[in-house]
Amino acid sequence: MSNPNPLGTTTATFVGMPKFPTMAKDALANTRQRRNLLHATHTIRAKRAAVVDEVPEWQDLRRNGADTKDEVLANLEQYLVQLEQKLTEQGATVHWARDAEEANRIVLDLVKAQGVDEVVKVKSMATQEIELNEALEAAGIHAWETDLAELIVQLGDDRSSHILVPAIHRGRAEIREIFRTRMGQVGRPAPDNMTDEPRELAEAARLHLREKFLRAKVAISGANFAVADTGTLVVLESEGNGRMCLTLPETLISVVGIEKVLPKWEDLGTFMQLLPRSSTGERMNPYTTMWTGPAADDGPQNVHVVLVDNGRTHVLADPVGRQALRCIRCSACLNVCPVYERAGGHAYGSVYPGPIGAVLTPQLRGTSSAIDQSLPYASSLCGACYEVCPVRIDIPTLLVKLRTQVVDEHRDGRPSVEARAMKAAAWMFSDSSHLTKAQKAATLGSKLLGKRTALGAIPGPAAAWSGARDVPVPPKETFRQWWDRTNGGNE
Ligand code: SF4
């Protein structure tokens, strides 16, 4: 039915990735990536700060956004039923998917029913989350990403590393090389004389994608919002690729997380102000497309909406953790995070990187794997993410809560070195006589070390910790001994 894809799978997957510290260590050694990330995040964060400062009622807008999302989450069942009813009335077909497998199967059946072996896609994090491209690929259907950054990631056989700018870790020269070597394998090649000027790179992508847009019979999209009282789906994007996907093909399949619902059409007013300023640092969004089922003789005539749970109701069940479902994927928290800025998005092992990934992913996937257990620790807890979040998600509190959960889950097994050290500290501080004994032992040890001021690397379980620090030797006498010897410092 189809030609093999010369690129192999369309995107690399995150399955089985090692824990965050391991991935971050590799990323830290990549100086070019760190330089790209530093430049990009600082540019976007400065733009965001400037346009947010222009809005005197910004804090009221944030509160309004958070309240609206909380209202949706508290009554999600009712709003979803309303959304389905409205979409159906307008001629769309609604499908429900409990998990990734079910969602992929539904989409695959819909695509197969059209008898095609390729689809175009407008950026959709939900489809990345369920690894739809890989599922389509396995069935011989090529899924072509049409967002410029997603195209770079796909052609480079890479993974997204940012919510909004998936190829943020790539420089212009790298992008030119990817286009030059890979575009011709899957469609129109890049022009021979293409330089790494952004305008020329964008032009190459435009020409390459145009062929795919004009040929495609089926498009797959996500949605930023789904309005319950009108049955309207909304996509915001900056390049116009979304509009091509959403209007040219005959069949449009939208894969939407169930938390994307807004109660009323009027609610869009708040979010259309919050999202562009928080994400791209723009006052308004360049391309906003809204559709409510198929339109007579215009645009896609088969409109399908797949509403995906995939762990969201599990997150919803936690009254504190559920606030992560307010997220509108603006990426502001990534751009201010000192950990993300250095480690980059791949280290988070999920389509959702940065601070929101560190709290959303372990809730969606659970904390059974090494990477998901490590994510709540991928933060300095500085609170910058909370300050910029347009829907006031208290990410630091969620991180602490998830850390507690991870620690609690390991209480029954063999205690960790850290747990044993904490237990010893608790014993020492619980009684002054214990503390005195410990201090005496420490000062005796100190005398044996002579004139040394710092311990070298400590062998055993503390080796990794002490290998990166100068651990000072304990003082030769305790404060109490000094107090007694000097008569309170008077001698
Ligand atoms: S958590 Fe807040 S700041 Fe981060 S992506 Fe989501 S909405 Fe944006």
Boltz pocket constraint, residues with backbone or C-beta under 6 A from the ligand:
constraints:
  - pocket:
      binder: B
      contacts: [[A, 163], [A, 278], [A, 326], [A, 327], [A, 328], [A, 329], [A, 330], [A, 331], [A, 332], [A, 333], [A, 334], [A, 356], [A, 385], [A, 388], [A, 389], [A, 390], [A, 391], [A, 392], [A, 393]]
      max_distance: 6.0
